[in-house]
Amino acid sequence: MPSVVLTRAAEPSAELAAALRLHGHEVLELPCTGTLALEDGRALDEAVQRLTPADLLVVTSRAGAEAVLNPRERAIVARVATVGRQAASVLATRGITVGLIAATGAELARRVALPTGAVLLARSDRALRDLPEILASRGAVVREVVAYHTVDQVAGDVARAVALLHGGASVVLASPSAVDALLGTLGHDVLATARVIATGPTTAAHVLARTGREAVIASWDRVAEVIA
């Protein structure tokens, strides 16, 4: 049975995991990053409070959506776009309509209608740079605020993951942070015989720099067809 190790958190990975299992793959979910709430959320509060109807708020994860909302009860008057349905679902609990739900930050940056005001990115302190860079290249005024911290944190059956990866399993890596956490916990040579799939060029470049391995690049919504 072909095996796949998924390194994103269980919730974002659930749909992909189900699809892979349906096609006969053994799937091991091994989240490699966690989130940590801000100790001082004043900068985030102030950034959200300054939003106007001419602006656009971009939230790229469930953690970001929760940080933007909790414990705030005020309305968000700007247009909103998200990366992923989980973030949109969290915002919907407060009646916030999301105008665009994209699979990746790069996709969102290319597709979203630019506002006449500014784009506020409420993201992790370790978020990838493709989203703001693409927006800026299109002429957007981009502001960024840290909504939460990303920490290296491998959770799951590490021994099984090591066995699968040394046996040639596929591994899906969605961020440089996940790469660092995986190598730090499982060992630098754990990807030596694995089939490495990166969900973007930045992550693929990080895999190459850290391990010398070339990764297959496939956006998250195309991983299943690449593995199949």
Secondary structure as UniProt FT lines:
FT   STRAND          3..6
FT   HELIX           10..22
FT   TURN            23..24
FT   STRAND          26..29
FT   STRAND          33..36
FT   HELIX           42..49
FT   TURN            53..54
FT   STRAND          56..59
FT   HELIX           62..69
FT   TURN            70..71
FT   STRAND          79..83
FT   HELIX           85..92
FT   TURN            93..95
FT   STRAND          100..102
FT   HELIX           105..111
FT   STRAND          118..124
FT   TURN            125..126
FT   HELIX           130..137
FT   TURN            138..139
FT   STRAND          141..152
FT   HELIX           158..166
FT   TURN            167..168
FT   STRAND          170..173
FT   HELIX           176..186
FT   TURN            188..191
FT   STRAND          195..198
FT   HELIX           201..211
FT   STRAND          216..217
FT   HELIX           220..222
FT   HELIX           223..227
//
